Amino acid sequence: MTLSTPQPEQAAARAACLPFTSPWLLAPMDGVTEPVFLELVMSRNPAEHLGGAFTEFVRVTDHPVPTKRLAARLALPRFDAPVGLQLMGADLVALAETARNAEAAGAPILDLNFGCPAKGALRGCAGSATLTDPSRVEATVRACREAVSEIPVTAKMRAGFEDDALLEENVRAAEAGGAALVTVHCRTKAEQYCPELDWSRIARAVEAAEGPVCGNGGVKTHADLERMRSETGCELVMVGHGALADPWIFSGASVSPAEAARFLLEYSERLCAAGAPTKGSVQRIKQLLVHWTAGELCGDRSSWLKEPDPEALLSRLREVSRS
């Protein structure tokens, strides 16, 4: 398959339809950005600070995902900033029909996952496995772009599979397929979540692209948001693990230990209200505490993480929340 050439005027028109309210975005994270976490983060960051977010990816196999299931994934309180839906799949017919259903379900924007490094995605030739074949990236974006009538389609990818040799070609392929925005995670699939960062890859993507690029990877503080833009030239910045450490990272608000504890308590309470057992909700809290920096709550992180009694950990948070 011969790659198409994206036209500057087409890229500009697609970018103009992006509904984000600020340049800072919350990344889609499987097992993390479920509705409770999304709602809590968005309620604490006004739309002028947090410009948009995406759901966990919806896996599309060999048949379309029904509209009703997609609507359930998007069943959140209405915020001024949009919450888009992310899809991942390799069957282009099923993926296109799911994209059509996503628009019918009310998704304001559709993102396609070309970054997931999980073994299940790789076996299905989806996620980051697609990056070995730029023509497949283009075809995937095009199938979804042609399936929807009004909402923009974006693409989120890693810098490459084993290496970054195809980075520019993959960025151009996504735009040729109709992507209004390309988000580039600065690590390859092979690098997983290694501590080393190479923001120059984001700068390379910006140079290769006709339309806007969103940078992703290594943002740990509010100051890093603007620093990534100034160092790479990207127009938007997407935050993943940095938001697990500090849900207020988008606004840069400095919160007290009590306010940080109240966030985690509300997280547990809402998970339990949605049907999760207390033990399960505390396990989700511990997933956040691995990264947590907000409010300087975790002076001795290990004592929180090693607490075997869920009720004891919640009691400890309640005590801090009243201080």
Backbone hydrogen bonds, N-H to C=O, Kabsch-Sander energy under -0.5 kcal/mol:
donor,donor_aa,acceptor,acceptor_aa,energy
11,A,7,Q,-2.3
12,A,8,P,-2.4
13,A,9,E,-1.9
14,R,10,Q,-2.2
15,A,11,A,-2.4
16,A,12,A,-1.9
17,C,13,A,-0.6
17,C,14,R,-1.1
18,L,15,A,-1.7
21,T,51,G,-1.8
25,L,23,P,-0.5
25,L,237,V,-2.7
26,L,52,G,-2.4
27,A,25,L,-0.5
27,A,239,V,-3.0
32,V,29,M,-2.2
33,T,29,M,-2.3
34,E,32,V,-1.9
38,L,34,E,-2.4
39,E,35,P,-2.5
40,L,36,V,-2.3
41,V,37,F,-2.4
42,M,38,L,-2.7
43,S,39,E,-2.2
44,R,40,L,-0.7
44,R,41,V,-0.8
45,N,41,V,-0.5
45,N,42,M,-0.7
49,H,46,P,-2.3
50,L,46,P,-2.7
51,G,24,W,-3.0
51,G,49,H,-0.8
52,G,24,W,-0.6
53,A,82,P,-2.1
54,F,26,L,-0.7
55,T,84,G,-2.1
56,E,33,T,-0.8
58,V,86,Q,-2.5
59,R,57,F,-0.6
60,V,88,M,-3.1
61,T,59,R,-0.5
61,T,63,H,-0.6
70,L,66,P,-1.7
71,A,67,T,-2.7
72,A,68,K,-1.7
73,R,69,R,-1.4
74,L,70,L,-1.2
75,A,72,A,-1.1
76,L,74,L,-2.1
79,F,77,P,-0.5
84,G,53,A,-3.1
84,G,82,P,-0.6
85,L,109,I,-2.2
86,Q,56,E,-0.5
87,L,111,D,-2.8
88,M,58,V,-2.1
90,A,60,V,-0.6
92,L,90,A,-1.0
95,L,91,D,-2.7
96,A,92,L,-2.4
97,E,93,V,-2.0
98,T,94,A,-2.1
99,A,95,L,-2.3
100,R,96,A,-2.1
101,N,97,E,-2.2
102,A,98,T,-2.5
103,E,99,A,-2.0
104,A,100,R,-1.8
105,A,101,N,-1.8
106,G,103,E,-1.2
107,A,102,A,-2.3
110,L,152,P,-2.5
111,D,85,L,-2.7
112,L,154,T,-1.9
113,N,87,L,-2.7
114,F,112,L,-0.7
114,F,156,K,-3.4
122,L,118,A,-2.0
123,R,119,K,-2.6
124,G,120,G,-1.3
125,C,122,L,-1.6
126,A,121,A,-2.9
127,G,113,N,-0.7
128,S,116,C,-2.2
129,A,126,A,-1.7
130,T,127,G,-1.5
131,L,128,S,-1.5
132,T,129,A,-1.2
133,D,130,T,-2.1
136,R,133,D,-1.5
137,V,133,D,-1.4
138,E,134,P,-2.5
139,A,135,S,-2.3
140,T,136,R,-2.3
141,V,137,V,-2.3
142,R,138,E,-2.7
143,A,139,A,-2.3
144,C,140,T,-1.6
145,R,141,V,-2.9
146,E,142,R,-2.5
147,A,143,A,-0.6
148,V,144,C,-1.3
154,T,110,L,-3.0
155,A,181,L,-2.3
156,K,112,L,-2.8
157,M,183,T,-3.1
158,R,114,F,-1.2
159,A,185,H,-0.8
159,A,187,R,-1.9
161,F,163,D,-0.6
167,L,164,D,-1.6
170,N,166,L,-2.8
171,V,167,L,-2.2
172,R,168,E,-2.5
173,A,169,E,-2.1
174,A,170,N,-2.3
175,E,171,V,-2.0
176,A,172,R,-2.5
177,G,173,A,-1.8
178,G,174,A,-0.6
178,G,175,E,-1.1
179,A,174,A,-2.3
180,A,153,V,-3.0
182,V,212,P,-1.5
183,T,155,A,-3.2
184,V,182,V,-0.5
184,V,214,C,-2.6
185,H,157,M,-3.0
185,H,183,T,-0.5
186,C,216,N,-2.3
189,K,160,G,-2.2
190,A,161,F,-2.4
192,Q,188,T,-0.6
192,Q,189,K,-1.3
194,C,191,E,-2.4
201,R,198,D,-1.6
202,I,199,W,-0.7
203,A,199,W,-1.7
204,R,200,S,-2.2
205,A,201,R,-2.0
206,V,202,I,-2.3
207,E,203,A,-2.1
208,A,204,R,-1.9
209,A,205,A,-1.9
214,C,182,V,-2.3
215,G,236,L,-2.6
216,N,184,V,-1.6
217,G,238,M,-0.7
220,K,218,G,-0.8
224,D,221,T,-0.7
225,L,221,T,-0.6
225,L,222,H,-1.2
226,E,222,H,-0.7
227,R,223,A,-1.8
228,M,224,D,-2.6
229,R,225,L,-1.5
230,S,226,E,-2.6
231,E,227,R,-2.3
232,T,228,M,-2.0
233,G,229,R,-2.4
235,E,213,V,-1.7
236,L,213,V,-1.5
237,V,23,P,-2.7
238,M,215,G,-3.3
239,V,25,L,-3.0
243,A,240,G,-1.5
244,L,240,G,-0.7
244,L,241,H,-0.6
245,A,241,H,-1.6
246,D,242,G,-1.9
249,I,246,D,-2.1
251,S,248,W,-0.6
252,G,248,W,-2.1
253,A,248,W,-0.8
255,V,253,A,-0.7
260,A,256,S,-2.3
261,A,257,P,-2.5
262,R,258,A,-2.2
263,F,259,E,-1.7
264,L,260,A,-1.6
265,L,261,A,-2.4
266,E,262,R,-2.6
267,Y,263,F,-2.2
268,S,264,L,-2.1
269,E,265,L,-2.7
270,R,266,E,-2.6
271,L,267,Y,-2.1
272,C,268,S,-2.4
273,A,269,E,-2.2
274,A,270,R,-1.4
275,G,272,C,-1.6
276,A,271,L,-2.5
281,S,277,P,-2.4
282,V,278,T,-2.3
283,Q,279,K,-1.7
284,R,280,G,-1.6
285,I,281,S,-1.8
286,K,282,V,-2.4
287,Q,283,Q,-1.6
288,L,284,R,-1.4
289,L,285,I,-2.5
290,V,286,K,-1.5
291,H,288,L,-1.6
292,W,288,L,-1.6
293,T,245,A,-3.0
294,A,245,A,-2.1
296,E,293,T,-2.0
297,L,294,A,-1.3
299,G,297,L,-1.3
301,R,298,C,-0.6
301,R,299,G,-0.6
303,S,300,D,-0.8
304,W,300,D,-1.0
304,W,301,R,-0.6
305,L,301,R,-2.4
306,K,302,S,-2.4
307,E,304,W,-0.9
313,L,309,D,-1.9
314,L,310,P,-2.2
315,S,311,E,-2.4
316,R,312,A,-2.0
317,L,313,L,-2.0
318,R,314,L,-2.5
319,E,315,S,-2.1
320,V,316,R,-1.9
321,S,317,L,-2.6
322,R,318,R,-1.1
323,S,320,V,-1.5
